[in-house]
Amino acid sequence: VQLQASGGGLAQPGGSLTLSCTTSESIVNINRMGWYRQALGKQREFVALLTNAGTTIYGDVVKGRSTISKDNAKNTMYLRMNSLQPEDTAVYLCYVRATVDADALWGQGTLVTVSS
């Protein structure tokens, strides 16, 4: 499975962005998929995940202002982020885990920069 993240770019504080992660194979039966982020010089942070049962979990870094979703027909997962702040500046990485025991497969990331 190959993952392609997109949708990053420059946003102003208080603005919104929607990130996409498109896979090369069907995501209908993917056990879980989600996002992490990594800012320059910092550790990777958990952002959000979505299970095949529809459960969503958000990291404290985006809780209350982000929504993770997917479109099975487009093999694409989305992350909508609102109320962006400069501290949200990071490379956002998407991943999928086909089964509970499978290794995570990662996309290349998309850069989000929040600045006025």
MOVEN-V934408 format. One line per field, one symbol per residue. phi: phi as a letter, one per 40 degrees, with the letter a starting at -180 (. if undefined). psi: psi as a letter, one per 30 degrees, with the letter a starting at -180 (. if undefined). burial: I if it has 9 or more other ideal C-beta (glycine too) atoms within 8 Angstrom, else O. A space follows every 10 residues. Layout:
# MOVEN-V934408
phi: ???
psi: ???
burial: ???
This chain:
# MOVEN-V934408
phi: .bbbcahcic bcdgcbabcb bbbcbcbdbc caaabbaacd gbccbcbaab cccgcbbbcd cbdgbbbbaa bccbfbbbbc bbfcbdccca ccbbabbcbc ccccbbccgb cbbbac
psi: kkkjklflak llkfalljkl jklflkgegk ellaklljlk gllkkkellk lffgkkkklf fgkfglkkll jefghkkljk klhkleffkl kkkllljele fllkkklflk kkkjk.
burial: OOIIIIIIOO IIIOOIIIII IIIOOOIOOI IIIIIIIIIO OOOOIIIIII IOOOOIOIIO IIOOOIOIOI OOOOIIIIII IOOIOOOIII IIIIIIIIOO OOOOIOIOII IIIIOO
